[in-house]
Amino acid sequence: MLFAAGMGIGLMFYGVSEPMSHFSSAMGGTAMENGVRTDWAPLGAAAGNAQESARLSMAATIFHWGLHPWAIYAIVALALAIFAFNKGLPLTMRSIFYPILGERIWGWPGHIIDILAVFATLFGLATSLGLGASQAAAGLGYLFGIPDGNLTMMLLIVGITLIAILSIVAGVDKGVKRLSQLNMVLAFLLLAFVIVVGPTLVIMTGFFDSLLAYVTYLPALSNPFGREDANFSQGWTAFYWAWWISWSPFVGMFIARISRGRTVREFLIAVLLVPSLVSVLWMSAFGGTGIHQLVSAGFEGVQNAALELQLFVMLAELPLAAITSFIGIVLVVVFFITSSDSGSLVIDTITAGGKVNAPKPQRVFWATVEGLIAIALLLGGGLAALQAMAVSTGLPFTLVLLVGCYSIVKGLMSEPRSRSALKPSVG
């Protein structure tokens, strides 16, 4: 559930497209990326050096999909878990501010915090749902010739939202949990397939080499200055950071709910290390395969395809392409359902003042609203509108993250220092 809620649609959409985009730009040294001039030279990329360009592209991808997003989620989740399960406060965002606001969290300051959390979650989810709908529509068009347009995406969002509502009615254990288990089985089967039938040696060696490249390039990737353009730091990094932050109330609260009873050590290992390594392996397999097809076989189809199509174009060069591409579409759809379902659960918990068993019709209402917002953003401006909304709603929650860091320290320092408390529990 943690992995499906936290990353699913994004890994499907950007698993091939982001490493390929960065590689294409790095190979030229100075090139056009997403319509904006991108200069990789200050990061050490030599134009035309395929090996180093591949290392740089994977380092940049890990920079966006590795520890950073999961660290954002962990701050919110751990702060919520400590104050809800150990301190007896409601499982809602206002509880994080208790060390600063005290009893005032029950007044208008607390109401404003929870309202901001609801809006951030709604539009952060809408971004993911919009990306998922556009990729599913592109895949259906690629496989079956179904017109890839606004009508198809609208019908997909409506249909998937209805399935999400059915999952909501079934409950967390029967709905989200079973769908998440199905998704993980399909995702790991697809991942194993790409590793086995794709360039296996390249993928496995690339996994470790990519981690080393990430450590090597991390200082340069983290520095927004000293480059002739701002596209990487603003067009990619700022969007991702805002997207993760806008998701942090949703994913953080969801992680807190399913982590009750774990120790802090278990919690941090599960939330930081395991998903980060899985994300790196996923990007190494899918992105590395796409880059290998271009460099070794001269296949330019992935490079020239639209972002939402690049996964399917890459799979088309492997055996059983029709089956794996269909599994890819199913994965996008089920990730869509689990995101909508778990997001509705979190929003309902916030709006119900921290109650974890609020009436199901309220969750149905929020799932419907999420779908309608995704449709409105797609019709209003497509991917650009989705990204802009994620940035605008994610920015205010930077403050929440900073407060969360302070709250975690205060919360753990106030824990009993008895022998039984040597392993602080988040539940």
C-alpha positions as CSV (number, residue, x, y, z in Angstrom):
1,M,0.0,0.0,0.0
2,L,2.9,2.3,0.9
3,F,4.6,1.9,-2.5
4,A,1.4,2.0,-4.6
5,A,0.2,5.2,-2.9
6,G,3.5,6.9,-2.9
7,M,5.0,6.4,-6.3
8,G,2.9,4.2,-8.6
9,I,1.7,6.4,-11.5
10,G,4.8,8.5,-11.5
11,L,7.1,5.5,-12.0
12,M,5.0,4.3,-14.9
13,F,4.9,7.7,-16.6
14,Y,8.5,8.8,-16.0
15,G,10.3,5.4,-15.8
16,V,11.5,5.5,-19.4
17,S,10.8,9.1,-20.3
18,E,12.9,11.0,-17.7
19,P,16.2,9.0,-18.1
20,M,15.8,9.3,-21.9
21,S,15.0,13.0,-21.8
22,H,18.1,13.7,-19.6
23,F,20.3,11.4,-21.8
24,S,19.3,13.1,-25.0
25,S,20.1,16.5,-23.6
26,A,23.4,15.4,-22.0
27,M,24.5,13.8,-25.2
28,G,24.3,17.2,-27.0
29,G,25.9,19.0,-24.1
30,T,23.6,21.9,-24.9
31,A,20.2,20.9,-26.3
32,M,16.5,21.5,-26.1
33,E,14.7,19.7,-23.3
34,N,10.9,20.1,-22.9
35,G,11.2,23.0,-25.3
36,V,13.8,24.9,-23.1
37,R,17.5,25.2,-23.6
38,T,19.4,22.9,-21.3
39,D,23.1,23.1,-20.7
40,W,24.6,20.0,-18.9
41,A,28.3,21.1,-19.3
42,P,28.6,22.6,-15.8
43,L,27.6,19.1,-14.4
44,G,30.5,17.5,-16.2
45,A,28.7,16.1,-19.2
46,A,30.9,16.0,-22.4
47,A,28.9,16.2,-25.6
48,G,28.8,12.9,-27.4
49,N,30.0,10.8,-24.5
50,A,27.3,8.2,-24.3
51,Q,28.6,6.4,-21.2
52,E,29.0,9.5,-19.1
53,S,25.7,11.0,-20.4
54,A,23.9,7.8,-19.4
55,R,25.5,8.0,-15.9
56,L,24.4,11.6,-15.6
57,S,20.9,11.0,-16.8
58,M,20.4,8.2,-14.2
59,A,22.0,10.3,-11.5
60,A,19.5,13.1,-12.3
61,T,16.6,10.7,-12.3
62,I,17.6,9.2,-8.9
63,F,18.0,12.7,-7.6
64,H,14.3,13.1,-8.3
65,W,13.0,9.7,-7.4
66,G,15.2,8.3,-4.7
67,L,15.7,9.4,-1.1
68,H,14.4,13.0,-1.5
69,P,10.6,12.3,-2.0
70,W,10.5,9.5,0.6
71,A,12.3,11.8,3.1
72,I,9.5,14.4,2.6
73,Y,6.9,11.7,3.2
74,A,8.7,10.3,6.2
75,I,8.8,13.7,7.9
76,V,5.0,14.2,7.8
77,A,4.3,10.5,8.5
78,L,6.5,10.2,11.5
79,A,5.4,13.5,13.0
80,L,1.7,12.5,12.5
81,A,2.3,9.0,14.0
82,I,4.1,10.3,17.1
83,F,1.5,12.9,17.9
84,A,-1.5,10.7,17.0
85,F,-0.5,7.3,18.4
86,N,1.9,8.2,21.1
87,K,0.5,11.5,22.3
88,G,-3.2,10.9,21.7
89,L,-3.9,13.8,19.3
90,P,-6.2,13.4,16.3
91,L,-4.7,12.0,13.1
92,T,-4.8,15.3,11.2
93,M,-2.3,17.8,10.0
94,R,-3.0,20.4,12.8
95,S,-1.6,17.9,15.3
96,I,2.0,18.4,13.9
97,F,1.8,22.1,15.1
98,Y,1.0,21.2,18.7
99,P,4.6,22.0,20.0
100,I,4.3,25.5,18.5
101,L,0.6,26.4,18.8
102,G,-0.4,24.3,21.8
103,E,-4.2,24.3,22.4
104,R,-4.7,26.9,19.7
105,I,-4.6,24.0,17.1
106,W,-8.3,23.5,18.0
107,G,-9.1,27.1,16.8
108,W,-8.8,28.9,13.5
109,P,-5.1,28.3,13.1
110,G,-5.7,24.5,13.1
111,H,-8.7,24.9,10.7
112,I,-6.5,26.8,8.2
113,I,-3.7,24.1,8.4
114,D,-6.2,21.3,7.7
115,I,-7.9,23.3,4.9
116,L,-4.5,23.8,3.2
117,A,-3.8,20.1,3.6
118,V,-7.0,19.2,1.9
119,F,-6.3,21.5,-1.1
120,A,-2.7,20.4,-1.4
121,T,-3.8,16.7,-1.4
122,L,-6.6,17.3,-3.9
123,F,-4.4,19.0,-6.5
124,G,-1.4,16.8,-5.9
125,L,-3.7,13.8,-6.5
126,A,-5.2,15.5,-9.5
127,T,-1.7,15.9,-11.0
128,S,-1.1,12.1,-10.7
129,L,-4.5,11.2,-11.9
130,G,-4.1,13.4,-14.9
131,L,-0.7,11.9,-15.8
132,G,-2.2,8.4,-15.4
133,A,-5.1,9.2,-17.6
134,S,-2.9,10.6,-20.3
135,Q,-0.6,7.6,-20.3
136,A,-3.4,5.1,-20.2
137,A,-5.1,6.9,-23.1
138,A,-1.8,6.9,-25.1
139,G,-1.3,3.2,-24.4
140,L,-4.8,2.3,-25.6
141,G,-4.3,4.3,-28.7
142,Y,-0.9,2.7,-29.3
143,L,-2.2,-0.8,-28.8
144,F,-5.8,-0.7,-30.1
145,G,-6.0,2.5,-32.2
146,I,-8.4,4.1,-29.8
147,P,-8.4,7.9,-30.4
148,D,-6.0,9.5,-27.9
149,G,-7.9,12.7,-27.0
150,N,-9.7,14.6,-24.3
151,L,-12.8,12.5,-24.6
152,T,-10.9,9.3,-24.0
153,M,-9.1,10.7,-21.0
154,M,-12.4,12.0,-19.6
155,L,-14.0,8.6,-20.0
156,L,-11.0,6.9,-18.4
157,I,-11.1,9.2,-15.4
158,V,-14.8,8.7,-14.9
159,G,-14.6,5.0,-15.3
160,I,-11.6,4.6,-13.0
161,T,-13.1,6.9,-10.4
162,L,-16.2,4.7,-10.3
163,I,-14.0,1.6,-9.7
164,A,-12.2,3.6,-7.0
165,I,-15.6,4.3,-5.4
166,L,-16.4,0.6,-5.4
167,S,-13.0,0.0,-3.7
168,I,-13.8,2.6,-1.1
169,V,-17.1,0.9,-0.3
170,A,-15.2,-2.4,0.2
171,G,-13.0,-0.8,2.8
172,V,-9.2,-0.5,3.3
173,D,-8.5,-4.2,4.0
174,K,-10.7,-5.5,1.1
175,G,-10.3,-2.6,-1.3
176,V,-7.0,-0.7,-1.2
177,K,-5.0,-3.5,0.3
178,R,-6.0,-6.1,-2.3
179,L,-5.6,-3.7,-5.2
180,S,-2.2,-2.7,-3.9
181,Q,-1.2,-6.4,-3.7
182,L,-2.4,-7.0,-7.3
183,N,-0.5,-4.0,-8.4
184,M,2.8,-5.0,-6.7
185,V,2.6,-8.5,-8.2
186,L,2.0,-7.1,-11.7
187,A,4.7,-4.4,-11.3
188,F,7.3,-6.8,-10.1
189,L,6.4,-9.3,-12.9
190,L,6.8,-6.5,-15.4
191,L,10.1,-5.4,-13.8
192,A,11.4,-9.0,-13.7
193,F,10.4,-9.5,-17.4
194,V,12.3,-6.3,-18.5
195,I,15.4,-7.4,-16.5
196,V,15.4,-10.9,-17.9
197,V,14.6,-10.3,-21.6
198,G,16.2,-6.9,-21.8
199,P,19.9,-6.0,-21.4
200,T,20.2,-7.9,-18.1
201,L,23.9,-7.2,-17.6
202,V,23.5,-3.5,-18.5
203,I,20.6,-3.2,-16.0
204,M,22.3,-4.9,-13.1
205,T,25.6,-3.2,-13.5
206,G,23.8,0.0,-14.2
207,F,21.9,-0.2,-10.9
208,F,25.1,0.0,-8.9
209,D,26.8,2.4,-11.3
210,S,23.8,4.7,-11.1
211,L,23.9,4.8,-7.3
212,L,27.6,5.7,-7.5
213,A,26.9,8.4,-10.2
214,Y,24.1,9.8,-8.0
215,V,26.6,10.3,-5.1
216,T,29.2,11.8,-7.5
217,Y,26.8,14.2,-9.1
218,L,24.7,15.0,-6.1
219,P,26.4,18.3,-5.2
220,A,26.2,19.6,-8.7
221,L,22.6,18.5,-9.2
222,S,21.6,20.2,-5.9
223,N,23.1,23.5,-7.0
224,P,20.7,25.6,-9.0
225,F,23.3,28.2,-9.8
226,G,26.2,28.2,-12.2
227,R,24.3,27.0,-15.3
228,E,23.2,28.9,-18.3
229,D,19.6,27.8,-18.0
230,A,17.2,27.1,-15.2
231,N,15.2,24.4,-16.9
232,F,16.6,21.5,-14.8
233,S,16.2,23.2,-11.5
234,Q,12.9,24.8,-12.2
235,G,11.3,22.7,-15.0
236,W,12.2,19.4,-13.4
237,T,13.4,19.6,-9.8
238,A,11.1,22.4,-8.6
239,F,8.1,20.6,-10.1
240,Y,9.0,17.3,-8.5
241,W,9.7,18.9,-5.1
242,A,6.4,20.8,-5.1
243,W,4.6,17.6,-6.3
244,W,6.1,15.5,-3.5
245,I,5.3,18.3,-0.9
246,S,1.7,18.6,-2.2
247,W,1.4,14.8,-1.8
248,S,3.0,14.8,1.7
249,P,-0.3,15.3,3.6
250,F,-1.9,12.4,1.6
251,V,1.0,9.9,1.6
252,G,2.3,11.0,5.0
253,M,-1.0,10.3,6.7
254,F,-1.6,7.1,4.8
255,I,1.9,5.8,5.8
256,A,1.2,6.8,9.4
257,R,-2.1,4.9,9.4
258,I,-0.6,1.7,8.0
259,S,2.5,1.9,10.2
260,R,0.9,1.8,13.6
261,G,2.8,-0.7,15.9
262,R,6.1,-0.2,14.2
263,T,9.2,1.1,15.9
264,V,10.9,4.3,14.6
265,R,13.8,2.2,13.2
266,E,11.4,-0.1,11.3
267,F,9.5,2.8,10.1
268,L,12.5,4.7,8.7
269,I,13.9,1.6,7.0
270,A,10.5,0.8,5.4
271,V,9.8,4.3,4.3
272,L,13.3,5.6,3.3
273,L,15.5,2.8,2.2
274,V,13.3,0.1,0.7
275,P,11.1,2.2,-1.6
276,S,14.2,4.3,-2.7
277,L,16.1,1.2,-3.8
278,V,13.1,-0.2,-5.6
279,S,12.6,3.1,-7.4
280,V,16.3,3.1,-8.4
281,L,16.0,-0.5,-9.7
282,W,12.9,0.4,-11.6
283,M,14.5,3.4,-13.3
284,S,17.6,1.5,-14.0
285,A,15.6,-1.3,-15.7
286,F,13.2,0.8,-17.7
287,G,15.3,3.9,-18.4
288,G,18.4,1.9,-18.9
289,T,16.7,-0.4,-21.4
290,G,15.5,2.6,-23.4
291,I,18.9,4.2,-23.4
292,H,20.5,0.9,-24.4
293,Q,18.1,0.5,-27.3
294,L,19.2,3.9,-28.6
295,V,23.0,3.6,-28.0
296,S,23.5,-0.1,-28.9
297,A,20.8,-0.8,-31.5
298,G,20.4,2.7,-32.9
299,F,16.6,2.6,-32.2
300,E,15.3,6.1,-32.0
301,G,11.7,5.4,-31.5
302,V,11.7,5.9,-27.7
303,Q,13.7,9.1,-28.0
304,N,11.2,10.6,-30.6
305,A,8.0,9.5,-28.9
306,A,5.9,11.6,-26.7
307,L,6.6,11.3,-22.9
308,E,3.4,9.3,-22.2
309,L,4.2,6.8,-25.1
310,Q,7.8,6.1,-24.4
311,L,7.1,3.2,-22.0
312,F,5.1,1.4,-24.7
313,V,7.5,2.1,-27.5
314,M,10.3,0.7,-25.4
315,L,8.3,-2.5,-24.5
316,A,7.5,-2.9,-28.3
317,E,11.1,-3.7,-28.9
318,L,11.0,-6.6,-26.4
319,P,9.3,-10.0,-26.8
320,L,5.5,-10.3,-25.9
321,A,5.1,-6.6,-26.5
322,A,1.3,-6.7,-26.8
323,I,1.0,-8.5,-23.4
324,T,3.5,-6.4,-21.5
325,S,2.1,-3.2,-22.9
326,F,-1.4,-4.2,-21.8
327,I,0.0,-5.1,-18.4
328,G,1.5,-1.6,-18.4
329,I,-2.0,-0.1,-19.0
330,V,-3.5,-2.2,-16.3
331,L,-0.8,-1.1,-13.9
332,V,-1.5,2.6,-14.6
333,V,-5.2,2.1,-14.1
334,V,-4.8,0.2,-10.8
335,F,-2.3,2.7,-9.5
336,F,-4.8,5.3,-10.4
337,I,-7.5,3.5,-8.4
338,T,-5.3,3.0,-5.3
339,S,-4.2,6.6,-5.4
340,S,-7.7,7.9,-5.6
341,D,-9.0,5.5,-3.0
342,S,-6.2,6.1,-0.4
343,G,-6.3,9.9,-1.2
344,S,-10.0,10.0,-0.5
345,L,-9.4,8.1,2.8
346,V,-6.8,10.7,3.9
347,I,-8.9,13.8,2.9
348,D,-11.9,12.3,4.6
349,T,-9.8,11.8,7.8
350,I,-8.6,15.4,7.7
351,T,-12.1,16.9,7.1
352,A,-13.6,14.6,9.8
353,G,-11.2,16.1,12.4
354,G,-8.9,13.0,12.6
355,K,-11.6,10.3,12.7
356,V,-10.4,7.2,11.0
357,N,-13.8,5.6,10.6
358,A,-15.8,8.5,9.1
359,P,-18.9,7.6,7.0
360,K,-18.1,6.1,3.6
361,P,-20.3,8.5,1.6
362,Q,-17.9,11.2,2.6
363,R,-15.0,9.3,1.0
364,V,-17.1,8.7,-2.1
365,F,-17.7,12.5,-2.3
366,W,-14.0,13.2,-2.2
367,A,-13.1,10.6,-4.8
368,T,-15.6,12.2,-7.1
369,V,-14.2,15.6,-6.5
370,E,-10.6,14.4,-7.2
371,G,-11.8,13.0,-10.6
372,L,-13.6,16.2,-11.5
373,I,-10.6,18.3,-10.7
374,A,-8.3,16.0,-12.8
375,I,-10.7,16.4,-15.7
376,A,-10.9,20.2,-15.3
377,L,-7.1,20.5,-15.2
378,L,-6.6,18.3,-18.3
379,L,-9.2,20.2,-20.3
380,G,-7.9,23.5,-19.1
381,G,-4.2,23.1,-20.0
382,G,-3.0,19.5,-20.0
383,L,0.3,18.5,-18.5
384,A,1.4,22.2,-18.0
385,A,-1.8,22.9,-16.0
386,L,-1.2,19.8,-13.8
387,Q,2.4,20.8,-13.1
388,A,1.5,24.4,-12.4
389,M,-1.2,23.4,-9.9
390,A,1.1,21.0,-8.1
391,V,3.7,23.7,-7.7
392,S,1.3,26.3,-6.5
393,T,-0.3,24.1,-3.8
394,G,2.9,22.4,-2.8
395,L,4.8,25.6,-1.9
396,P,2.9,26.4,1.3
397,F,3.6,23.0,2.7
398,T,7.3,23.6,2.8
399,L,6.6,25.3,6.1
400,V,4.7,22.2,7.3
401,L,7.8,20.1,6.6
402,L,10.1,22.4,8.6
403,V,7.6,22.4,11.5
404,G,7.4,18.6,11.2
405,C,11.2,18.3,11.6
406,Y,11.0,20.4,14.8
407,S,7.9,18.4,16.0
408,I,9.6,15.0,15.5
409,V,12.5,16.1,17.7
410,K,10.2,17.5,20.4
411,G,8.0,14.5,20.3
412,L,10.8,12.0,20.6
413,M,12.5,14.0,23.4
414,S,9.3,13.9,25.4
415,E,9.0,10.1,25.1
416,P,9.5,8.2,28.4
417,R,13.1,7.2,28.9
418,S,12.3,3.9,30.6
419,R,13.9,0.7,29.5
420,S,10.7,-0.3,27.7
421,A,11.0,2.9,25.7
422,L,14.4,2.3,24.3
423,K,12.7,1.5,21.0
424,P,10.4,4.4,20.4
425,S,7.2,3.2,18.7
426,V,5.1,5.1,16.2
427,G,2.1,3.1,17.3
